[in-house]
Every structure is written in structure tokens, then in C-alpha cells.
Amino acid sequence: LPDVLDVLWTASVEEGIESTAAIWQGTVYVGGLDGKLYAFGLDTGDLKWTYLATGEIKSSPLVYAGTVFFGDGEGVFHAVDGKTGKAVWTFQTEGEIISSANVDDGRILFGSYDQFLYCLNAKDGALLWKFETDGYVHGMPAVVDGGALVAGCDGHMRVVRVADGKELSQTNLNDYVGASTAVRNGRAFVGTYGNQVLCVDLKASEVVWRYEHPKRKFPFYASPAVTDHQVIVAGRDKMVQALNPEDGAVLWTYVSQARFESSPVVVGDRVFVGTTGGKVLALDLQAGELNWEFVVGSDIVAAPSVTEGKLIIGATDGTLYCFGGKVD
């Protein structure tokens, strides 16, 4: 991304955006709380098409093999042609779908509030398997070494084999989890509703360390961003913190005036994140100092999406912003 970001365009969704945008071949795909999937042109923000789902869309779309995959508030999972916006297939679950989808070798993975992790064939939506947990599955499953990693509201982190749905391991986290898990170097990092950030050794199925702020006891809804040297966590405690991935020691702290539900994204030497106070922030990755900010004036729950020198993020008032460098 360029050093200085300006608004290149804005686009509107009828009710609001909590979904993080997916970007593919010059098109931005984002779900709206009005129950529509929108496709906007990346260069101009012009509307290409909309697709009407059956309920509000809080999950973030996945684009795979030219198809857009997402779930909605009525428990329907959709596959939509990325070029035309026409339905390819749908699949019905028994609970709200907020979990965003992931993919591994033609298998689409997502969770539902009916407490199941689902695995569908990407081409036709056929159910390959479903795995029952003991609570809502809210976050997106991570995929690592042929295993789907799901940490849900039952307080466990489970690794389920993608090939056949067999549980390979489980780790007791002691608290329920709404965030998605980040994985790096054989370790999984996730924030919990017990006000902690956990590091789990996936081979040993053990919690390596737990971080909890000594005074500010607030849950983590946002998912972490992980590099080789930092675990970046943003919380409802109004802080963004960088932790040492080895031991959870605090490297730096940035204090905001508003909560964080947006998941941070690392781009080069900066961290980008939105606040519920309506700001998009860029922080220095090494020191945590404020590098840039933009006020949108409405809560931000979605995470930033970055491609080709542009940053895309939506706000709960229904405005989608595209930031980038101004061309003279």
C-alpha cells in the first residue's frame, strides 16, 4: 500500500456491512445486512450485480474456482457464479451461519449455529461430512496440513481431518471462542471470551501460553494477525497489542478511544484495523505508533481487504470504502 492513503471511491449497501470483502479479478464481493451479496468494480466502485440471499449476511465471502461462497442468517449456504451473480447451488443447515468459509482441495468448510462443522463439495454442494461440536461454530475454520481447525463456543479447539471428518485432536481452551484462529509455525493463536489470548501447540494439543491484561478484562471478538515475530490482537478493551509468539510477552500497546471488533491485517510494516468508533487506523508494526487514520463516522466490524495497492473496508452504515494512492 502507498504511504499516504486517500479515498478513491465509496459504494453503498442498503442496510449495513459487517462482512469482510473478497476481491477477485477486478471485482469486490461483500455481503450486506440487507441479505444481498454485492459485486462492485475494484477500479471504480460501480455496481456490477447483486444476488439476493435468504437472510442477512454477516459471514465473509470466499472466492474459489470462480465461485463465491457464503452463508446467511437463515442457515442457507450459497454458491454464486462470480462473473454473473447467478446461483450455482445452495445448502440448508439448521442454524444461522456467521462463520466464513475456507477451502481445501475442492472441499468447502464452514461452521453453523446448529453446532456442526460442514464440509461440502465445491462443485455441486453435496455434503461430504459434518462434524458435531458442543456449541455454536462462529469463526472461520483454519486449514493446516489437511486438518480443519475449529475453535468454537464449546470451549475446545479441535482439529478435524478434511478428508473424512474424523477428529484428530482437541484442546480444552476453558472459554468459548467467537474469533477465527491464526496459525503459524505449528502454533495456533486465538482470542477468547474469557478475556485471554491463547497459543496452542497443535502437535502436542496443549496451551503453550495465555495472555490476559492485568486490569482490562474484556473479550476478544476480532481474530489475530500473526507474523514470525508478532501476534497482533485487537480487543474490546480498546487496545491493539503486539505479543511475542514464543511466550506471549507484550511488545507494544496502542490504546484507542473505541472498541475493536475488526480483525487487524498486516501489510508491509503497518497494521491496519477498524474501530467501533468509526476510524480506520494504520499502526507501525514495530512500535505500535499511529501512522495514519481516517474517520468514517460509523462502526467498523469488518476487517480490511488489501490488493493491488488498494484497501477495501465496509462500515455498518452500509458504506464501502476503497483507499489507495491518488493518481495525478
C-alpha positions, 0 to 999 in steps of 0.5 A, spaced: 500 500 500 502 507 498 504 511 504 499 516 504 492 513 503 486 517 500 479 515 498 478 513 491 471 511 491 465 509 496 459 504 494 453 503 498 449 497 501 442 498 503 442 496 510 449 495 513 456 491 512 459 487 517 462 482 512 469 482 510 470 483 502 473 478 497 476 481 491 477 477 485 479 479 478 477 486 478 471 485 482 469 486 490 464 481 493 461 483 500 455 481 503 450 486 506 445 486 512 440 487 507 441 479 505 444 481 498 451 479 496 454 485 492 459 485 486 462 492 485 468 494 480 475 494 484 477 500 479 471 504 480 466 502 485 460 501 480 455 496 481 456 490 477 450 485 480 447 483 486 444 476 488 439 476 493 440 471 499 435 468 504 437 472 510 442 477 512 449 476 511 454 477 516 459 471 514 465 473 509 465 471 502 470 466 499 472 466 492 474 459 489 474 456 482 470 462 480 465 461 485 463 465 491 461 462 497 457 464 503 452 463 508 446 467 511 442 468 517 437 463 515 442 457 515 442 457 507 449 456 504 450 459 497 454 458 491 454 464 486 457 464 479 462 470 480 462 473 473 454 473 473 451 473 480 447 467 478 446 461 483 450 455 482 447 451 488 445 452 495 445 448 502 440 448 508 443 447 515 439 448 521 442 454 524 444 461 522 451 461 519 456 467 521 462 463 520 466 464 513 468 459 509 475 456 507 477 451 502 481 445 501 482 441 495 475 442 492 472 441 499 468 447 502 468 448 510 464 452 514 461 452 521 453 453 523 449 455 529 446 448 529 453 446 532 456 442 526 462 443 522 460 442 514 464 440 509 461 440 502 463 439 495 465 445 491 462 443 485 455 441 486 454 442 494 453 435 496 455 434 503 461 430 504 461 430 512 459 434 518 462 434 524 458 435 531 461 440 536 458 442 543 456 449 541 455 454 536 461 454 530 462 462 529 469 463 526 472 461 520 475 454 520 483 454 519 486 449 514 493 446 516 496 440 513 489 437 511 486 438 518 480 443 519 481 447 525 475 449 529 475 453 535 468 454 537 463 456 543 464 449 546 470 451 549 475 446 545 479 447 539 479 441 535 482 439 529 478 435 524 481 431 518 478 434 511 478 428 508 473 424 512 471 428 518 474 424 523 477 428 529 484 428 530 485 432 536 482 437 541 484 442 546 480 444 552 481 452 551 476 453 558 472 459 554 468 459 548 471 462 542 467 467 537 474 469 533 477 465 527 484 462 529 491 464 526 496 459 525 503 459 524 509 455 525 505 449 528 502 454 533 495 456 533 493 463 536 486 465 538 482 470 542 477 468 547 471 470 551 474 469 557 478 475 556 485 471 554 489 470 548 491 463 547 497 459 543 496 452 542 501 447 540 497 443 535 502 437 535 502 436 542 494 439 543 496 443 549 496 451 551 503 453 550 501 460 553 495 465 555 495 472 555 490 476 559 491 484 561 492 485 568 486 490 569 482 490 562 478 484 562 474 484 556 473 479 550 476 478 544 471 478 538 476 480 532 481 474 530 489 475 530 494 477 525 500 473 526 507 474 523 514 470 525 515 475 530 508 478 532 501 476 534 497 482 533 490 482 537 485 487 537 480 487 543 474 490 546 478 493 551 480 498 546 487 496 545 491 493 539 497 489 542 503 486 539 505 479 543 511 475 542 509 468 539 514 464 543 511 466 550 506 471 549 510 477 552 507 484 550 511 488 545 507 494 544 500 497 546 496 502 542 490 504 546 484 507 542 478 511 544 473 505 541 472 498 541 475 493 536 471 488 533 475 488 526 480 483 525 487 487 524 491 485 517 498 486 516 501 489 510 508 491 509 510 494 516 503 497 518 497 494 521 491 496 519 484 495 523 477 498 524 474 501 530 467 501 533 468 508 533 468 509 526 476 510 524 480 506 520 487 506 523 494 504 520 499 502 526 507 501 525 508 494 526 514 495 530 512 500 535 505 500 535 505 508 533 499 511 529 501 512 522 495 514 519 487 514 520 481 516 517 474 517 520 468 514 517 463 516 522 460 509 523 462 502 526 467 498 523 466 490 524 469 488 518 476 487 517 480 490 511 481 487 504 488 489 501 490 488 493 493 491 488 495 497 492 488 498 494 484 497 501 477 495 501 473 496 508 465 496 509 462 500 515 455 498 518 452 504 515 452 500 509 458 504 506 464 501 502 470 504 502 476 503 497 483 507 499 489 507 495 494 512 492 491 518 488 493 518 481 495 525 478 
